[in-house]
Amino acid sequence: MAVLTRAGRARPRGAGFELAVWYLIRLTGLALFVLALAHFSITHFVWDPAEQTSAWIFDERWGGLFWRTLDWLMLQMVVFHAFLGMRTVIGDYVKGGWRTAALMTLYLLAFVVFALGTLAVMSMPVGPVP
């Protein structure tokens, strides 16, 4: 018998892969809450939004490895959380061979978005541009 949570989705029994996914989607949701709140606070309370230009973002925000890593982590948590959520939806509503095709498409799309996001955030030079 599955244990129901307050969200209404049953927690998988046993200690297998599905239980790990069940916990991971909750952990990525919590991480997104913290990271998004930190991002909003930094961009709206710590620095004045009226002074934020593209040059400010490039020099100040993404000029340091710490802020770039924080933004990359938030982007990857979004991708991972969305991937796990769509995996659950596909598992619930798609049957047969279509499920396999949809999951393979989802895996490929998640990998491409992960790689493009990493490339976009990490490929810019660190430090102010002369």
C-alpha positions as a printed NumPy array, in Angstrom:
array([[  0.   ,   0.   ,   0.   ],
       [  1.371,   3.399,  -1.003],
       [  1.724,   6.183,   1.519],
       [ -0.139,   9.348,   0.514],
       [  1.449,  12.744,   0.984],
       [ -0.245,  16.08 ,   1.469],
       [  0.251,  16.717,  -2.253],
       [ -1.895,  13.673,  -3.015],
       [  0.74 ,  11.784,  -5.042],
       [  1.601,   8.429,  -3.556],
       [  5.165,   7.899,  -2.377],
       [  6.602,   4.859,  -4.181],
       [  7.161,   1.797,  -2.032],
       [ 10.542,   0.17 ,  -1.66 ],
       [ 13.956,   1.71 ,  -2.146],
       [ 14.266,   1.715,  -5.921],
       [ 14.777,   4.206,  -8.688],
       [ 11.234,   5.606,  -8.542],
       [ 11.643,   6.496,  -4.86 ],
       [ 14.885,   8.318,  -5.679],
       [ 13.082,  10.28 ,  -8.427],
       [ 10.249,  11.049,  -5.998],
       [ 12.748,  12.556,  -3.525],
       [ 14.771,  14.319,  -6.235],
       [ 11.777,  16.206,  -7.603],
       [ 11.054,  17.499,  -4.118],
       [ 14.686,  18.438,  -3.492],
       [ 14.968,  20.273,  -6.824],
       [ 11.753,  22.134,  -6.016],
       [ 13.173,  23.225,  -2.674],
       [ 16.468,  24.226,  -4.304],
       [ 14.568,  26.237,  -6.917],
       [ 12.642,  28.055,  -4.215],
       [ 15.865,  29.057,  -2.441],
       [ 17.783,  29.91 ,  -5.63 ],
       [ 14.946,  31.905,  -7.196],
       [ 14.41 ,  33.856,  -3.975],
       [ 18.148,  34.572,  -3.782],
       [ 18.21 ,  35.631,  -7.435],
       [ 15.227,  37.951,  -6.971],
       [ 16.677,  39.436,  -3.787],
       [ 20.069,  40.058,  -5.354],
       [ 18.743,  41.66 ,  -8.525],
       [ 16.037,  43.764,  -6.854],
       [ 17.196,  44.562,  -3.325],
       [ 20.999,  44.344,  -3.221],
       [ 21.567,  46.286,  -6.452],
       [ 19.352,  49.056,  -7.797],
       [ 17.391,  47.783, -10.819],
       [ 17.554,  51.248, -12.397],
       [ 21.33 ,  50.872, -12.706],
       [ 21.276,  47.378, -14.192],
       [ 22.276,  47.438, -17.83 ],
       [ 23.712,  44.745, -20.061],
       [ 27.185,  46.062, -19.229],
       [ 26.407,  45.732, -15.505],
       [ 25.259,  42.144, -15.962],
       [ 28.358,  41.272, -17.958],
       [ 30.843,  43.07 , -15.681],
       [ 29.344,  42.722, -12.196],
       [ 26.898,  39.853, -12.259],
       [ 28.625,  37.405, -14.581],
       [ 32.083,  38.878, -14.148],
       [ 32.713,  36.635, -11.165],
       [ 32.699,  32.868, -11.138],
       [ 30.536,  32.682,  -7.976],
       [ 27.547,  34.524,  -9.484],
       [ 27.89 ,  32.707, -12.765],
       [ 27.9  ,  29.357, -10.949],
       [ 24.855,  30.376,  -8.9  ],
       [ 22.939,  31.298, -12.071],
       [ 24.072,  28.081, -13.763],
       [ 22.914,  26.046, -10.773],
       [ 19.478,  27.687, -10.876],
       [ 19.2  ,  27.029, -14.613],
       [ 20.144,  23.382, -14.18 ],
       [ 17.716,  22.901, -11.287],
       [ 14.947,  24.262, -13.533],
       [ 15.912,  21.834, -16.306],
       [ 16.18 ,  18.874, -13.923],
       [ 12.918,  19.663, -12.092],
       [ 11.017,  20.144, -15.365],
       [ 12.534,  16.947, -16.777],
       [ 11.467,  14.905, -13.753],
       [  7.984,  16.423, -13.802],
       [  7.482,  15.71 , -17.494],
       [  8.829,  12.188, -16.963],
       [  6.086,  11.632, -14.385],
       [  3.384,  13.083, -16.654],
       [  4.5  ,  10.93 , -19.582],
       [  4.552,   7.86 , -17.329],
       [  1.012,   8.597, -16.148],
       [ -0.667,   9.452, -19.46 ],
       [  1.253,   7.84 , -22.329],
       [  1.097,   4.079, -22.902],
       [  2.932,   1.48 , -24.953],
       [  5.51 ,   2.327, -27.593],
       [  4.502,   5.971, -27.53 ],
       [  5.769,   6.183, -23.955],
       [  9.199,   4.933, -24.991],
       [  9.358,   7.396, -27.883],
       [  8.189,  10.287, -25.705],
       [ 10.692,   9.46 , -22.948],
       [ 13.588,   9.165, -25.402],
       [ 12.608,  12.526, -26.922],
       [ 12.411,  14.01 , -23.444],
       [ 15.844,  12.625, -22.488],
       [ 17.378,  14.037, -25.669],
       [ 15.724,  17.421, -25.204],
       [ 16.813,  17.616, -21.555],
       [ 20.411,  16.822, -22.529],
       [ 20.404,  19.46 , -25.287],
       [ 18.948,  22.14 , -23.009],
       [ 21.425,  21.213, -20.251],
       [ 24.367,  21.443, -22.671],
       [ 23.207,  24.706, -24.275],
       [ 22.576,  26.306, -20.881],
       [ 26.014,  25.295, -19.655],
       [ 27.614,  26.547, -22.854],
       [ 25.809,  29.897, -22.651],
       [ 26.633,  30.565, -19.008],
       [ 30.198,  29.244, -18.921],
       [ 31.537,  30.326, -22.318],
       [ 31.622,  34.084, -21.684],
       [ 34.949,  35.474, -20.515],
       [ 35.33 ,  36.153, -16.792],
       [ 36.064,  39.725, -15.771],
       [ 35.373,  43.145, -17.253],
       [ 35.784,  43.607, -20.974],
       [ 38.333,  46.278, -21.968]])
